[in-house]
Amino acid sequence: MSYFAEIEDYKTYAGQEADFHFTYNSNSGGGQAFLGGRFFDENKKLVSPETINGKPAVFAFSSVNISGDEILIELNDSKSRYDIKPRGNGSASMKLGVGTDREAPSRILAAALMLPQTCGVKMPSNLDISILTAGNFWLQSMWLECFRKDSDPNLVLLCPKDYVFCGGINKDSTDASARCFKLDAKRRIYDIINLIHYPEIFPEEITKSLKVFADVYLGESSFRYIDCEKARNSLQINLASEYPTKYSGVSDPLPVLCQLAEAYANEKKGGDLFKTGYINKKARNRIIFGAPGTGKSFTINNDRKELLGDNNEGDYERVTFHPDYSYANFVGTYKPVMVANRKMSADRDTDYVISVLNDKRKSAQEKYDILFERFKDEGLTRLPVLLGLYTDELFKTRKQDGSDAAGDNSVERNHGRAIRKYVSLLTGQETTSDIAYEYVPGPFMRVYVNALKNARSGKPKPYLLIIEEINRANVAAVFGDVFQLLDRGDDQASEYPIQASEDIKNYLAKELGGEPDDYSKIRIPDNMFIWATMNSADQGVFPMDTAFKRRWDFTYLGIDDSDKDIRGKYVTIGSKEKQRIEWNELRKSINEFLANEKINEDKQLGPYFISRNIVVPASGTEIDSKRFCDVFKHKVLMYLFDDAAKQKRAKLFEGSAKGQARYSKICEAFEEQGIGIFHADIQNRVKIKDLVINEHEVDENGMVKTEAGTESED
């Protein structure tokens, strides 16, 4: 892979109307730089380099930031800022004043583009090695565009449209014998940025060096010659040390880096990408199910911590299914999104004028003087109107010939001030919001991509997707073709791949690098876990077919499997006759009644049907009575009344003095009677404990202490 194409002549700008160019003086061993030709100025007029005589200049090139917006990268530091000076008497060409404290443009641009260090013109240091290696080539010419910086109009930006490098055959060679090579800079910048997506491929020092360049190209950091120079040198040294059979240490390092990355990707394409070798005995596809309140979410959360360890917030996602949940929500789809765009004016000239008018660092007089030349030939009287719109400061005005204007155009200035309140002044920062369609990944695709990124690291770790209430959505529709991927082989990766859609292929290529066709077949890697909770007794759930169920490991939580933490926890209820009872005992008594009435276990009450933070006190054994009773009414009684014991209301609540036909009356009765509202069998199974005034009167087993130190109960 090469980023250079050999061309016959370095004068790529020849024959162009705007032929503004940079060339090294072929007679100068040090490579004196000249600026010649003509360029279009801000007024779209062809002008010679004489118009920028005496201005400071820096090189700049376009790139794209992380959001996809085009940005301009300025090579602007103390080593790369040049003064534009006359070439000589009678010449319209200019030269760049390098001086002893600046680096030659050839070396600046080589460092910025991660190229080997250049030599002086026609002074290659090593002729035994091919051209375009360290110390054996130079920057011969560039075809340039020339801009003024809006925020600093005095600064000239020299933007290369191409780069032509030359290599000499020997020290005495002439121009005719030098070979010319044109650089594909855009492709080079793109590939360097792309390499930082794979930190797992290269040793840490190489990755760090690559990041120096990528951060500059993405606009994350400013260009500093010394940083890029050090990073480039470090990269060459470490690349030669780590891969001595692939890299000599003096040639362009980028082709070798790309070849290593491509070889790594090709190795993963064979299936290894999905087989990281990560070993864990926990099931990859797992559903925890049981009655409401058995602690399914609590259990899966504890298992998550055991699987992933601490500080793992980025290693899992949690989603809750519902009847309207779809494949687009779960996997991803194209969606309309709001995109904020900078609202630009019609042309660069107008943008520049607006930037000057809004510059708070300049006085009104300075603004007038700066803009005078712009308005001199076409409507000079517009300038005082514009300034009057933006400022109340006084300023002197001039006629077209530069002499003072009578009255300083007070009429026009006052016109601007008078209409100010009727117009909206441009600031140059206005934005517009547009609708754009982008692929928006769902939780499955986000976890999938993170797992694949990690699979390339050589240090695999688990990634987890948690699905709460999996059967509250139509799982066949939500999973779609992903359903096929749930079949895991002995290696825990998907046994059978599926064909990825164009949307998914493009998204994976964007996130993982490479080409979309690299991801035409996808599988779930062995380091991706999918765990879910389910309660088949819930109302409005969707049935699961056998084919779907057999791809999961099911774990059943019985209604008493995790009641350890609520044993010996007491609550006081009833207002007419206070009763101190154990919540776990009341729960089991209600469940026993439901079982005797042939109501399935998955309709019965789990230990944490009432939230753990209520029935498990932070300290001691006494449950907050008010919190418990409020939740018991609107959660337990409502569930029994409307769902679990709907057909057995009269019998279940036969003790209620208020009657069993109305839920509100049952709640009122509970406030007064406590467990007295229930069937006699339930009341008889629940033991009433002595009331406790102070927490310290209860022993470590939750029993009330008497004077003799024994339990006391009615």
N, C-alpha and C positions, 0 to 999 in steps of 0.2 A: 504494500500500500504506500503510495506516495502522494504528497500534497503539492508536488511541483510538476508542471508540464513544460517541456522544453520548447522554446519559441525561437524564431530566427533573429528577431531584432528586439532590443529593449525599448524602442520608441513606440509603445502601444498607443500613445496619444496622437501619433502623427495623423494628419488629415482631419482632425476634429476641430470644430469651430471654437469650442472652449478647450484649449490644449494645455491648460495649466499643469505644470509638471515639476518634479524634483529629479535632479540628476547629480551624480557625483562627477567631479571634474576628472576626466581620464588622465590628465597630466599631473595629478596631485596624489602622491603616495599616501597622504593622510586622508584623502577622500573629501575634499572641500565640497559642500553641497550648494547647488544653484537652484533657484526657482525661476522658471521661464514660462513663456506662452501667455495666454489670456484666460480670464475666468469671468463668470457672470457675477456681478455684485448684487446687493440687496434690491436694486432697482431693475434687475434683469438686463443690465447693460454690460457689454463686454469691456473689461478694463484690463490694464497690464498690472504686473506685480508692483509697479511703482506706487500704486494707490495704498499699499500696505507697508510702505517704507517706514521704518522706525517703530513698528508695532511689535509687541511680544507675540510669539506663536508657539502652539503646542500641536502635536499630532493627536488625532482622535479617530475612532472607528465605531461603527454601529454594532450593537449586540442585542440580545433579547433577555429580559429579566425573568425571574421565576414565574411571574404572572403572564408571560407571553407578550409583554409590551416592549416595543423597540426602544432602546436607550442608546445614549452616546457615551462611549468610554473615553475619557480624556487622559492622555499620558502627560499629566501635568504635575511635575514635582521639580525640585531644585536642579536635578540633573538633566531634565528634558524640556526646559523652557528656553526658547531661543529668541534672539533679537534679529529682526529682518533688516538687512543692511544693503546698500547699493553694491552691485558687483564691480562697477567701475564707471569712470566717466563715459557718458554717451551710451551706456547700456541700459535697456529697459528691464533686464533681468535683475533679480535680487539674489542674495546669498544668506544662509543661516549662520549667524554668529555663534559659534560653538564655544570658543574660549577654553581656558584651562580648567574651569570648574564645571563644565558640562560634558556629557557623553555624546559621542557622534550619533546621529539619528540611526545609523545602521545598527548600532549596538542596542539602542533604546528599543527599536521595533523588534529586533531579534529576541530580546528579553521579554517583551510584552507578549510575543506570540510563541514563546517556549521553544525557540529555535536555538541551535548551538551558537556559540559566540562567533561573530564575524571577524574577518581580518581587515586590515587596511586595503584600499583598492590596489589590486595587482600585487599584493604582498602575501600570498598564501604561505602558511608556515609549514604545511606538510603536503607535498605533492605525490606522496606514495599512496595516499588515500583518495578515493573518489571525491568529486566536488560535492558541495553542500554538506560538509562535515566541519567540525569545530576548527576555526582558524583557517578555513580554506575557501571561503566565499564572502561576498559582500553585497550590500544592497545597492544596485546600480541606478534604478529609477522607480518613480511612482507617478501615476496619473492622479491628480488631486482635484478635490473640490475645496472651495474656500468659504468659510462662514465666519460671521461675527457672533460672539456669544451674547445672548440676550441680557444676561445679568452682568456681563462685563464687556461692553461693546469695544473696548480698547484691545481685547484679546482676540487674536486670529486663530481659528481652528482649521488645521490642515487635515482634510479627511481623505485618505487614500482610496481610490477606486480600484487600484490593483497594486501589486508589489512584484517587481522584477529583480531577481537576484542573479548574480553572475559568478562564474568560477573561472579562474585563469588556468592555462595549461602550464605555463612556467612564468617565472618572474619577469621575463623580458617580453611577454606576449603583448600584442596590441589589441585594440578593441575587436578587430575582426576575428581574432583567434579565441576570444572569450566566449563561453557558452552561456546562454540566457535562459532563465527558468522563471515562469510565472507561478506565483503562490496562490492556492485556493484557501484564502484566509477564513472565509465564512465556515467552510466545512471543517477546517482545523479547530476553530473555536467551539463549534458544535460538538465535535468528538471529545475535546478536552472536558467540556462540561459533562458530557455523558459518562465519562469514566468515573466521576465522583459518586455515581449511583451505585458503584460496586466496591465499597471499601474492603469487602472480604477477599477480593482477588489479590491485592498487592500488600506487601509489608507496610507497616504504619508510616515509616518515613517517606515512602513513595506517595502514599495517599495524602499525607500532609502537604507535600510539595505540589501535587496536582490541585489541591484545594486553594492554594494561594492564587493560582491563575483563574480557577473557576469563580472564586469570589469577586475578582476584578471584572470578569466578563458578565457576571450576573448583577453587577452594581452593588454588591454587598460590601465591598471595600474599595478604597481609592488606589490607583496605580502608584506604586513606589518602585523605582528602578532597582534599588538595592535589594528589596524583598524578592522581586521576580528573578533578579540575577542569582541570588543565593538559592532560591527554590529550584531554578533550572540546573545549576551546578550540582546541587544535592541530588536532584532527580537522576542526572546522568551517572553520578558516582554510585548511587545505590542500585540503579538499574543494572549497571555493569557488574556490580558485586553479587546481586541476587540471581541474575540471569546471564552469566558470562558466555554461554554458548549462543545466546540470541542477540546480545548487544555488545558493541565494541567499546562504548564509552565516549565516542566522539561524534557519531552521526546523529541525525534527527531522532529523538527518543519516541516520538508519538507513534510512528508506525508499529514499533515493537510493542508498545503498550496496548494498542488496539488489537494486535495479533494475539497477545496473551489473553485479553478480555474475550475475544471471539472464540479462542480455543476453549476457554472455560465455559462459555455459553453453549458451545457445541457439545461439550461433555455432558452438560446438564440436560440438553435436549433429549438425550437418549433415555431418559427416565430417572436418572440419578437425582435430578432436581426435586423429585417428589419422594425420594427415599434418602432421608438425611441420616438414618441409622439411629435416630433418637429412640431410646428405650424407656418405656414406662408401662407398668402393669395395668394402669387405669384404662378403662374402656374409652375408645375414641368417640363412638356414638353411644350416648347413654341417656336414658329417660328415667327420672325418679318420679314415681307416682304413689298416690295414697289418698286417704281421706283428707278433707280440709283441716288445716291446723296441725298436721303431723310433722311439720318442720322441713318440708321439701326444699324451699328456697334457702333456709338456714343451713341445711346439710350440704347443698350444692355449693354454697358460698364458702363453707369450711373446707370442702374438698378443693375448691379453686385455690385457696391460700396454700394448701398442701401441694398442689400441682405446680403452681407458678412461683411460690415464694413471696417474699416481701417486695415492695416497690415495683409492682407489676401492673400499674394502671393502664399502661399502653399495650399490654399483652392480651387483653380480653375485651369483649363487648357484651352487653346484656340487652336483649330485646324482648318485648312482650307481644305475643301474637294476639290478634283480635279478629272478629269476623270479616272486617274489611281489609285485612292485611293481604298483600299480593306479592307476586314474583318480582314486580318492579320495586317494591319496598325492600324486599329481602335481598335480592341479588343486585339490582341496579337497572337504570334505564336512562334514556335521554329525557331531560326535563328543561322547561324554560327557567332561566335564572336571570336575575337583574345584574347587569354589568354597568359599572360607572365608568364613563369615558370623559376624558378632558375635552371640553368644548373649545376647539381651536377656531381662530378667525379664518378669513378667506385666504390669507397669505402670510408669509414670514414677516414682511414689512410691517403689516398692521400689528402683528403680535409684538414686534419690537417696540413700536410706538406706545402700545398699551403698557408694556413693561416699564418704559421710561416714565410715563405719566404716573404710575403707581409706586415708583421708587421713593420711599420715604427718606432715604439717605441724601437725596439731592434737593437743592432749593429750586424754586420756580424758575429762577434765572438760569440755573445750570440745565434744567430740562429744556428751556427755550433754546439755549445755545446748542445743545446736543441735537435737537430736532430741526434746527434752522435749515441745514443743508437738505434735509429730506423734503421740506415743504417749499424750498426756495423757487423751484421751477414750476410748481403746480399748486397754486392756491395758498400763498404764504399767509393770507389773512385768516385761513382756517386754524392756524396754530394758536393764536391768542384765544379763539373760541374754545378750542380743546383744553388749553390750560385753565381757562376760566371755569370750565366744568369741574376740574379736578382740584383747584386750589384757589384760596383767597389772597395768596401772597402777591406782592407787587413784582413786576419784572419789566425790563426795558426791551423794546422791540426794534427791529431793523427793517429797512427796505430790501428789495431784492439785490441791490448792489452792495449791501452791507452797511450803508449809512443809517443813522438813527431815524426812526419813524416818528412823525409828528404825533404827539399825544399818546405815544406808546400803545396805539391801537386800543384805547380805553373802551371804545364802543363795542368792538368785537369781544374784548375780555368780559365786559359787563353782560353781553348777550349770553356768554357761556355760564356766568354765575346765575343769571335770571332763570335760565331753563333747567338748571341743575336738578331742581326738585321734581321735574317732570320726566326725568330719564333715569334709567338704571345703568350705572357706570360699570364698565367691564373692568375686571381685576386681572384677567389672564388666568384665573384659577377656576373658572366656572366648569361644572361638570354636567353631563347629561346621563340619564339612566336609560339603557336600552335592554331589550329582551334578547337573550341569546340562548341557544340550546346546547347544553353540555351533558356529557355522561355523568350521572350522579350515582356513585356506588352505594349499595346497601350494606348492612352489617356483615353479611356473608362474604361479599367481595372484599371488604376492607380487611377483615381478619385473614382471608385467603391470601391477599397480597402481602401482608405483614409476615405470614408464615413462609411464603416463597422467598421473600427478601432474606429472611433469616436462614432459609435452607441453603443459601449461597455462601454463608459466612464460614462454614466449616465448624461452627460452634452452635449446633442446633439447640433450640429450646422450644418449649410448648407455647402454642397460641390457642386461646379458648373462645368459643362463641357460646353464650348461655341464652337459651330460649325459654322464657317463662310462659306458662299456659300454652304449650305447643298445640294442644287440640282445640283451642278456641278459634283457630283459623282452619281453612281448608288446606291441609298440608300438601295434598297432591297438587293443588294449583300454586301454592306458595313456592314449593321446591322445584316444580317443573322438571326440566331435564337434569337438574342438580341431584335429583333423587337417585339417578344411576350412580353418581359418585359415592354414595353412602356405602356401597359394597366395598368393604376393605379386604385386601388380601392378607396373607400371612405377614407381610412386611408393613402392614397398617396403612399403606397408601391405597388410593382407589384402585380397585382391580381392573375396572373398565373405564377408559377415558370417554369424554363426550366432545362433540364438535362445538367449538366456541363460536358465538355470533361475531359479526364484524365489530359491533360496539365493544364487546368484551376484549377482542383481540387488540383493538386500538388502545383501549384503556390499559391493558396489561403491558403493551409495548411502551406506553408513556411512563408507567410506574416502574417497570422492571428493566427497561432498555431493550434494544434490539428492534427487530421488525415485527409488524403485526402477525405475519405468517409464522413466526416462531412459536406462536401460542394458538395454533389452529386446533390442537388437542389439549384439553386440560384435565387434570386429576387433582384430588385433594391430597396434599403431602402428609407424611406420617407424623409431622409435628403439629397438626391442626386437630383440635378436639371440638366436638359439638355436643353439649350437654343440655338437657331440657327438663322441665317439670311438667307434670300433667295430673289433673284430677278428673277422672271420667265421670264423676257424679255431678259436675257443674252443669247448670242449665245452659242450653244453647250451644253445646260443644258439637264439633264435627267428628264423625266416626273415622277411624284409621283403618285402611285396608291391611290385609295380612302381609302383602308384599312390602308395604312401608314398615310395618312393625318388625318384620324379621331382620331388618338391617340395623336394629338398635339392641343394646343391652338394657334390660329393664330391671330397675331396683325398686322393690316395694317397701314402703314405710308403713308398718302397722300402726294402729291408733295408740298403742302403748309402748312402741319401740323407743321413744325418746322422751319419756315422761320423768326422767330422773331429776331434772332441775326444778320440777314443780311439786315434787313430793314434799310434804311437810310445810306447805305454804298455805296460810290461812287468811280468810277474809270474813269480816263481820257484815251481815245483811239483815234486812227486816227492820221496820221502824216501830211496829207495835210490840213485837217480841224479838229482841235482838238475838241473832244466831251467829255463832262463830264456827265456820265450817272449813274443811279442806277442799280447795277448788278441784284437785285431782280426783278426790272421792266423789264429789258431785258429778263431775264429768263422766266418770266410769259408771255411776249409777244410772245416769240418763242413757248412756250407750247400752247398758244391760237391758233397760226397758225397750229401747229401739230394736235390739236384737231379738228379744222375745216376741216383738210384734212383726218379725220377719222383714225388718228394714235392713238392707245391705250395709256391710261395714264401711263402704266408701261414702255412705251418707252420715256416718256417725262423727262424733266430735274428737278431733285430735288434741293433743296436749296444749297446742299453741293456737287453737281456734281464736282465743283471745290473745292478743299480742304478747310476746315474751316480755317486753319491757313493762307490762302491767302485772302479769301473774308471777314474774320472778323479780322480787324486790331487789334493789341495789344492795341492801344490807338487811339482815334479820329475816324473819319469817312472815311478817304481817303485810298483806296486800292492801294497797290503798283502797278503802271501801268505796269512796265516791267514784273514782275512776272505773273500778271494777263493775259497779252496779250500772253505771251509764252505758258501758260497752256491752255488758251482759244483756241489757234490754234491747238495744238496737242491733246487736249482732247475733247472740245466741238465741234469744227468744224469737226474733224475726226469722232466723234460719229454720228453727223448729216449726214455727207457725206456718210459714209460706212454702217450705220445701221438704225437709226430712220427714216431718211427722204431719204433713198436711192432711192425710186421711185419718190420722189418729188424734186430732186436736182435743176432742172431748175427753178422751181417756187420759192423755198425757197431762192435761191441765185440769183434771177433775177436782183438785183441791182448791182451785181459785174461787174465792168468795165473790168475785166480780163477774164470773161467767166466762166461758171459753170461746164464744162466737166472735169476739172483737179483740184484736191485737192490743189496742190502747188500754182496754180494761185489764188484760192480763199483765201489762206493764205496771199499771197502778197497783194491782194485787201483789206483784212481786215486791214493790217498794215497801208494802206493809207486812206481807206474810213471809217473804223470803222463800225458802224451799217449800213452804206450805202450799204453794200453788200447784205442785206436781202430784202425780199419782202416788198413792200410799206406798207402793213398792220402792219408789225412789226415795221418799222420805225415810223409810225404815232402813235403807242402806247407808244413809249419811248420818254420821255421828256428830252431835252438837258438842262443841268444846266450851270450856269455861272462857268467859270474856277476859280479854287482856287489856289492862289500863296502860301499862308501860312495857315496852319491848323487852326490858331486862328480866321480866317475870317468866319468859319463855326459855326453856333449856335448849341445848344444841340440837336436839332432835325435834324441836318444834312443839314440845309438850309444856303445858303450864306447870310452873313450880308451886307446890304447896309448902307449908311449913316443914313437912317431913321430907320434902324434895322429891315427891312422887307425882305422877300424872293425876290430874283430877278431871273427870268428865261426867256429864249427866248420864 
